[in-house]
Amino acid sequence: MPRVLAGLACMLAVAPVAARPNLPPSHFQIVESVPEATIYGEPGVPRTQPVWLQMIRQASQRIDIAAFYISDQPGSPLKPVLDALAARARAGVPVRILMDQSFFKDSADSVDWLRQVPNITIRVLPVDTLTGGVLHAKYMVVDGRSVFVGSQNWDWRALSQIHEIGARIDNHRFAQTFDAAFDFDWQLAAKPDLPKAAREGVEPPPFAPVTEQDPVLLDAGGNDPLTAFPAFSPPSLMPRWVTAEQPALVRMIEASRHVLRIQVMTLSALRHYGPRGWWPELDTALRDAAARGVQVRIIVADWALHEPMQSYLQSLAALPNITVKFSHLPPSPRGFIPYARVEHAKYAVADDDSVYIGTGNWEWSYFNNTVDASVFVHGAAPAKTLIAIFDRDWNGPYVTTIKTGQHYPPPRTH
């Protein structure tokens, strides 16, 4: 079983991203969004807004964005990002934005403004009609050489009021693979013919895609190179030659031997969306890891406390070697903010050398009928950084250990 799994990669910048204007051809960064007035924020890890701004401002050929929705407000940290996007488009750089149908009305103000900008094209992917899911992915590809993927929605709250984890990968072949996945869905949005797309999806690409079997080698500096590959969901809305996300994640868990750290907003084997029933693949992998002695540590958001998810989490917490905690962030100093102040990251670290960073929560629908994307990396440097981020929360003041037989009230979200 290949341990090439978890693909983030190299050279974790210790300086802010703005201080590195000329990135090397194979570069990797972990990127963190830090809610104001919290203990979050690992020193040396760049923040989301400066990374997005740098990527957009350096674009000279094209920008492709997959966005669940876009939510801005005057004076928010997202406004400079959208302004930068519009400036590059006015300078002649084509911008394509692919968005979800179900939440499109919630993006109306930002979409109307963006559509008035020359060289910006927006399409809506009817995932609900095609598979019963949504376009939940959050990624950006710039000039076919640089990719950002992570939990950060194009939402002002994701930049200053929510804890998020993403990754920037600068590698031509890696970016080509992401762009091919984007193009598949972009064409499907123009003509939602799933049988035709399935036939076209088996055609080999004109380049060597980055896959689990053929990962890209990223320069980590010194003698510690990293291997990385992207993965996508669901299989029905991606080319057949890209790596499917769910089996790759299961294999990463199966390969763990000592400690498995998971931080995700929600986690459940009960199918809440799509056909009702049980999701055995991930659940079995987690329980099997604990049974063979792996210390499984899980942090979920307090948004996961609704039933029956809370009961499911308690069923995990009842097992030896599994500890589950939920995170409850303090309110913002400015008062209550709807749909904010939450742990929204979706990542995992296996032992001290394998990492997964994704865009979907750990439920059946996010891997089987919803559009999501992720990066897997194998290497010590990104694992060390994510372990530090995880342990800051695990040992911090915001978490509560879930115990069987107790009830924990869900928070107000809006």
Buried (B, 14 or more C-beta within 10 A) or exposed (E): EEBBBBBBBBBBBEEBBEEBEEBBEBBBBBBBBBBEBBEBBBEEBBBBBBBBBBBBEBBEEBBBBBBBBBBBEEEBBBBBBBEBBBEBBEEEBBBBBBBBBBBBEBBEEBBEBBEEBEBBEBBBBBBBEBBBBBBBBBBBBBBBBBBBBBBBBBBBBBBBBBBBBBBBBBBBBBBBBBBBBBBBBBBBBEEBEBEEBBEBBEEEEEEEBBBBEEBBEBBBEEEEBBBBBBBBBBBBBBBBBBBBBBBBBBBBBBBBEEBBBBBBBBBBBBBBBBEEEEBEBBBBBBBEBBEEEBBBBBBBBBBBBBEEBBEBBBBBBEBEBBBBBBBBBEEBEEEEBEBBBBBBBBBBBBBEBBBBBBBBBBBBBBBBBBBBBBBBBBBBBBBBBBBBBBEBBBEEEBBBEBEEEEEBEBBEEE
